[in-house]
Amino acid sequence: EALKTDLSLTTLPTLIFGFDSSHFRGDGYVGSAVCFFEGAPDKSRYRRFQIKTVTEESNDPKSIYELVSRRLQLCLRSHEPLPDLCMVDGGKAQLHATIGTLYDAGLHNRIHIIALAKKEELIYSGHLPLPIQLGTHHEGRYLIQCVRDEAHRFARAYQRLKQRKSLLND
């Protein structure tokens, strides 16, 4: 309820997808999509992706675009429910990439999008003119930080797994 009010959402964010990408020194981009249902992780809906479109060094917005697009297309193909809210790890650039994904998929009127920037914990939203910062004891802030941290953890774990496999194959 607090997130719905403070982020000016039209629906209660019951189903939240969190996205993060990871790379090792600009190489081997991977991404994660985690899912929280009614405020708790739903690991059966977690997905990890090898990013295919980023070949140049360090392009987080492009990798986030691909990641969000592929996860939402997977939902549509497998008739999974779409999230009420997508949260990406990052700032304005990642937010705009995600907004582009929703427009390209025709889902811009069905899913809310936010980006959470790490340092100052600023929340960027396509329908708010300025980023906002929720109070340190705000329950909604705690929830989206958990989503962001879990997406980050899951992406890093996949990155480390790929690195280990690569070392073993060399």
RAMOVEN-V288775 format. One record per residue. N is the residue number from 1. SS is DSSP state (2 for helix, 1 for strand, 0 for the rest). Layout:
# RAMOVEN-V288775
n=[N;N]
ss=[SS;SS]
This chain:
# RAMOVEN-V288775
n=[1;2;3;4;5;6;7;8;9;10;11;12;13;14;15;16;17;18;19;20;21;22;23;24;25;26;27;28;29;30;31;32;33;34;35;36;37;38;39;40;41;42;43;44;45;46;47;48;49;50;51;52;53;54;55;56;57;58;59;60;61;62;63;64;65;66;67;68;69;70;71;72;73;74;75;76;77;78;79;80;81;82;83;84;85;86;87;88;89;90;91;92;93;94;95;96;97;98;99;100;101;102;103;104;105;106;107;108;109;110;111;112;113;114;115;116;117;118;119;120;121;122;123;124;125;126;127;128;129;130;131;132;133;134;135;136;137;138;139;140;141;142;143;144;145;146;147;148;149;150;151;152;153;154;155;156;157;158;159;160;161;162;163;164;165;166;167;168;169;170]
ss=[0;2;2;2;2;2;0;0;0;0;0;0;0;0;1;1;1;1;1;1;1;1;1;1;0;0;1;1;1;1;1;1;1;1;1;1;1;0;0;1;1;0;2;2;2;0;1;1;1;1;0;0;0;0;0;0;0;0;0;2;2;2;2;2;2;2;2;2;2;2;2;2;2;2;2;2;2;2;0;0;0;0;0;0;1;1;1;1;1;0;0;2;2;2;2;2;2;2;2;2;2;2;2;2;2;0;0;0;0;0;0;1;1;1;1;1;1;0;0;0;0;1;1;1;1;0;0;0;0;0;0;1;0;0;0;0;0;0;2;2;2;2;2;2;2;2;2;2;2;2;2;2;2;2;2;2;2;2;2;2;2;2;2;2;2;2;2;2;2;0]
